[in-house]
Amino acid sequence: MISAAYPGDVAQLRLALAQVNPTVGDLEGNADLIVQWSRRAAEAGAHLVAFPEMMLTGYPVEDLALRASFVEASRRTLERTARRLADEGLGALPVVTGYLDRLGVSRPGQPAGAPLNALAWLHAGRVAARSAKHHLPNYGVFDEFRYFVRGDRLPVVRVAGVDVATAICEDLWQDGGPVGVTRTAGAGLLLVINGSPYERSKDDVRLELVARRAREAGCTLAYVNMIGGQDELVFDGDSMIVGPDGGLLARAEPFAERLLVADLTLPAATTPPRSRRVDAADGTAITIEHTVISADPVPAYEPAPPPIAEPLDDLAEVYRALVLGVRDYVRKNGFRSVICGLSGGIDSALVATIAADAIGPENVHVVLLPSRYSSDHSVADAEELVRRQGLQARTVPINDMVEAFERQLKPTGLAEENLQARVRAVVWMALSNQEDHLVLTTGNKSELATGYSTLYGDSAGGFGPIKDVMKTMVWALARWRNAQAEAAGRTPPIPQRIIDKPPSAELRPGQLDTDSLPDYEVLDALLHDYVERDLGRDALIAAGHDAALVERVIRLVDRAEYKRRQYPPGPKITPKNFGRDRRLPITNRWREPSTG
Amino acid sequence: MISAAYPGDVAQLRLALAQVNPTVGDLEGNADLIVQWSRRAAEAGAHLVAFPEMMLTGYPVEDLALRASFVEASRRTLERTARRLADEGLGALPVVTGYLDRLGVSRPGQPAGAPLNALAWLHAGRVAARSAKHHLPNYGVFDEFRYFVRGDRLPVVRVAGVDVATAICEDLWQDGGPVGVTRTAGAGLLLVINGSPYERSKDDVRLELVARRAREAGCTLAYVNMIGGQDELVFDGDSMIVGPDGGLLARAEPFAERLLVADLTLPAATTPPRSRRVDAADGTAITIEHTVISADPVPAYEPAPPPIAEPLDDLAEVYRALVLGVRDYVRKNGFRSVICGLSGGIDSALVATIAADAIGPENVHVVLLPSRYSSDHSVADAEELVRRQGLQARTVPINDMVEAFERQLKPTGLAEENLQARVRAVVWMALSNQEDHLVLTTGNKSELATGYSTLYGDSAGGFGPIKDVMKTMVWALARWRNAQAEAAGRTPPIPQRIIDKPPSAELRPGQLDTDSLPDYEVLDALLHDYVERDLGRDALIAAGHDAALVERVIRLVDRAEYKRRQYPPGPKITPKNFGRDRRLPITNRWREPSTG
C-alpha cells in the first residue's frame, strides 16, 4: 500500500534507539539520562532518538502510579526536560520517550485524572505530541489494569519528511489497536517503545513478533527496550529494527546501555497530514493524530551499515541477566557491598561468583560457617574459591552458638537442622548490620519449589540471585562460567570439586540431597511442568512423570507456599518465577485429584 | 414500574441467605457446606437459598483460577452437588451458589476456556441457569482482570411466582451492567452473592450501597456474603435484605456462620418470561435470560418477622475480625496451636489475648525471653497475663545465646539490638519446629510502617494478627477487651500495667519508643494520611502535620519496604493494608519533593 501511495519517493532518516537503564522513582536522574543520550544521538547525526517505555519514571512503578504527587512530578519533569533539551541546544532533535501521565478529561467509566502509561514527542522545547498505551497487559508479572486506563490515539509525526507512528510495548503484542491501524495511517516507520522484561528465549519470540508486525504494518519497525534490574525484573534491551519485509536491519547488544544508530531509507510522506478516527478492529476506535515537525526530507547522504549484534546463547544470556540483576539491586538500593554464607557447595559458589562479576570481588564478603557436620573438603573448597576470585572472606565457627541454644532447647531432627541454618543467618545478618552489606540468599529454584530450605535460615537475605534458577541450571551456569574463563586463558573461578561433589546441605552427618529427593534431572523436569507449565496431576503423569513422585512433589510444592512468600526478590529468568508471576494462596486445601 | 406492571399482585417467598465459611481449594468440603446449609434452609421452610460468591472453590483462589485441572474440578463438583442435593431430597429447593467456570465459546478478544467468576442456579438435580460476574474489580486487594473474563448475562429465574434476578458482588458496586438492567428485566427480587472482605466501617458503606441499588432496581435486594479468614482477608458476612425503598428488612450477625431467613412479600410475575438483549449503559449489552423453576406463588402463610442484627461498634468489629482471621489461618492451615514471644509489652499481650479468644488459651504457647535489658516489671507483667488467661508459658533466658554470638562478632549499636531480637526468633522457631505450633508475629502497623522491627527477629513468624492495627488502636483494643470482660463480671485479661506503661522494645537500658519516635497519636495520624490516604509531602503538610516529621516519616516508611515484603500475612482491617493493598517497588528512589 505504501509503495502504491508514494510511488518511488523515499527519504533518509538516521534513527537512534537509546537502550538505557532508568531507575524507578529517580525522575531527575532519568531526565539526565534523556539529555545525555539525546546529546550522543545528536552528535551521531541522528534525526530522531527514542527512549523506552516509562523512561522518566522507571518501570514498573507499581502503586506509585496511584500517587497524585508522583504523577504530577512526572508531568512537570517531562515539560522541564523538553525545555532543558532546547536550552542545551538539542531542541531540533525530536525525542520520543515514555512517561507517566494522567487522563485530562473523563471518558465513560474512566475518571479524569486516571493514570496513563504515556508517550511524548519532545521538540523545540515543548511537547509536540502525546499518546498512551492502548493494550494494558494484566497477566504474568503485569498488573496494568490496576494502574492505567487505555489510550486511544496513534500519533503520526512527520520527521525529515517521513511519517513516524509511535506505540507502546503491549500494543505490539496484541492484535488490533494502534499498531493495527499503522498501515491505514500510511506511516513510513513504526516506532515502539518498550519495558519488556527478560526471560529465557524471549529474544527469539520478540524478533518473530516484530517481523510479523512490520509485515502487517507494511513499514519498517523500530523497537527500543530498556536494560537494567528492577526488583525481580531484569530488562535485557534487545532493541532492534526490521524492514517492511520482516528482515532484521539492526540489533543492539543485550544487557548493556547502547545507542543503536541506523540509517534508514523510508517512504517519503507526500500526502497532506490528516487526523481521523478509525476502527481499531478490537472493539474500539483509534484516533490517528497527525503532527508535522519537519516536512522536508534531509539532503541525501551516504548511509552507514547498521550494527547487528549476535544473539547470545542460552546460558550466556541467563548469566548476564543474573549479573545485571544483582548489580542493579545493589547499586539502585544504595549498597556498595554484599555478604553471603559460603558452604563449599555449588549454590553459594555460583552466587558469590555472580556477585563478584557484578560488583567486583573486593566488594563480595563471604562467611565460612563450619558446624560439627561440615566436611573438611567443604571448608577447603570454599577457601579455594575465595583464593581464586579474591573475595573478602572470614570464618565464624558456629558450634558454640548452636550449643548455647541446644543447652536450653534440646532440639532434635528437623528442629536441630533448622537451628544450625538459623544460627548461620543470625551471624551474616549481624555482619550485615555492622558493616552495611546487602545479604545475598543462595537458594535455587528447585529448593524454593520443594521447600527444602529453612525460613529465617539459609533463606534469609535481601536478594536471591539464583532464586529463579533450577539446580540443574546452577551446575550448567557454573560449568559455562568456568569454560568462559578457560577460553580466555584464565583460571576457572569455581573449583571443579565444588561442581563435581554430590549436593548436600551438611546439616547432619553424611547427609545428601538425594537421601530425600530424586536426581535433580528428574526433579527439575517435573518442577518445570508443574510450576512453569501449571500442569495438573493427571497431565503430569500423562507427560511421563512417575505417578508417586508427582504426588509427592505436588505436595511439597504446595506446602512450601508460606516459605516462598517470605523469600526475598531475585531476578526472574523463566516464563514463571516465584513472586510476581506465580501467585497462589497460602491457605489452600486444593489437592490435585488422584483420578481424572 | 413494577407496581404499574403488576398492579396488586404479590407473592410470598421465604428466602434463606447462607452466610457460611468456605475454605480455598477444599471443593468437597465446600460442597458439603452447600448440602448441609441447604438442608437447614429446607427445614426452615425456605423457598430459595443462596450461597456466597465462589462458594465452591473458596475466595480468592488467585492463580488456581488459571489451572485447568482446578477449573474442571470446580465444574464437575458443581454438577455433582446438584445431583447430590436431589439425591438427598433437596432437589425441590432452588440453590444459588458461586463457583469457578470457564468460557464455553470464544468471544472477540477472549479465548475459549477463559475462567469465569460464575453463578449457578441448582434445581432438581441439575444446573438450571448460569451466569458470570460482569464487573471485574482490579484495584485494592482485587486482581480479577488477571483471572476472569466478564459475563454478559442477567439470569432471571421464576421461583414461587417471583422473578429473581441474580448478580455477583462487584456488579453491585459499579454502575451499568446486570444490576443496571434489573429494573428493565422487571425482577421482583435482586439477589447478589458476594465475597466482600471486611474493612473498618464497610458495613455502613455496604448498607448505603445496597439501599441505593434497591431503589434503582425498584425491587427488594438480598445480599449474601461469606465469613472467614483467607490469608490477609477476613470476610465479615453482614448479609442483609433491603426493600425497594431502601429500608433494611433483615441483617445477619457479622463474623459468624448464620442462616438469615426472611419472609418476603414481593411482586408476583405475571408477564410471560422473555429473554432479550438490552443495552447495559456501560458500553456493553446484557442478555436477560429468563428461566422458570416454579411459576405459581406459594399458598399464603403468616410471615415471621426477620431478624435485624445490631451493628457492632468499631472496636468490637475490629476485634472480631482479628479473632476470626487468626482462628481460620490456624485451622485452615492444619495447625492446632500457636506460639509467640511475650515481652510484657502491649503488642504481644494483645496478640496472645486474641489468640486465646480464637483457639482457646490451652492452645496458646507463649515464651518469655528475658535479656539483660528486660525490666523486672516486664517479666512480672507477662507472668500475670499468663496467669489471668491460663496460657501455656515457659521462660527461656537468652543471655547465654546472645553472649555466644557476641564473643565471636562483637556487635554494637543496632547490630547488638537486632542480635537479641534474632536470638529470640531462633528460640521460638525451634520450639515451633519441635512442637508444631504456628508462630505468631506481634508487630503492629505503626512499627511495620516505620520499619521499627528486626527482620528475622520480632518480625519472624507465620501470621501477624495485628499487622494492620496501628499502635493507638492496639491500646484501644486492649482497653475494649478488658472492658468487655469487666462488663461480664470477669477479670480483665490484660493487666492494666501493661496498658499503662510507656512502650519500649527493651533492647538497651531504659530504651523507650519515644526516644526515636513522636507520640503515637501524632505518628499514627500521619501514617494514616501517608499510607492509607496516599497523600504526598505537600498535602501532608497542608493537612497540618509537622513538616520535619513528615519528611522523616516518609523516609522511614519508604526505606522499610524490603522488610514489609518479607513479613508474614495478617488480617486486613483498614482500607489499605501492607500486602495485597499497597504494592510499592523495593527499589525506589522517589523522594517526595520539598517544594510543590
Interface residues (C-beta under 8 A of the other chain):
Chain A: T23 V24 G25 D26 L27 G29 P60 V61 E62 D63 L64 L66 R67 A68 S69 F70 A73 P108 G109 N138 Y139 D143 F145 R146 G176 G229 Q230 D231 D282 G283 D328 Y329 K332 N333 V396 P397 D400 M401 E403 A404 F405 R407 Q408 L409 P411 T412 L414 A415 N418 L419 R422 V423 A425 V426 V427 M429 A430 L431 N433 Q434 L455 Y456 A460 G462 D534 L535 G536 R537 D538 A539 Y562 R565 Q566 Y567 P568 P569 R582 R583 L584 P585 I586 T587 N588 R589 W590 R591 E592 P593
Chain B: T23 V24 G25 D26 L27 G29 P60 V61 E62 D63 L64 L66 R67 A68 S69 F70 A73 P108 G109 N138 Y139 D143 F145 R146 G176 G229 Q230 D231 D282 G283 D328 Y329 K332 N333 V396 P397 D400 M401 E403 A404 F405 R407 Q408 L409 P411 T412 L414 A415 N418 L419 R422 V423 A425 V426 V427 M429 A430 L431 N433 Q434 L455 Y456 A460 G462 D534 L535 G536 R537 D538 A539 Y562 R565 Q566 Y567 P568 P569 R582 R583 L584 P585 I586 T587 N588 R589 W590 R591 E592 P593
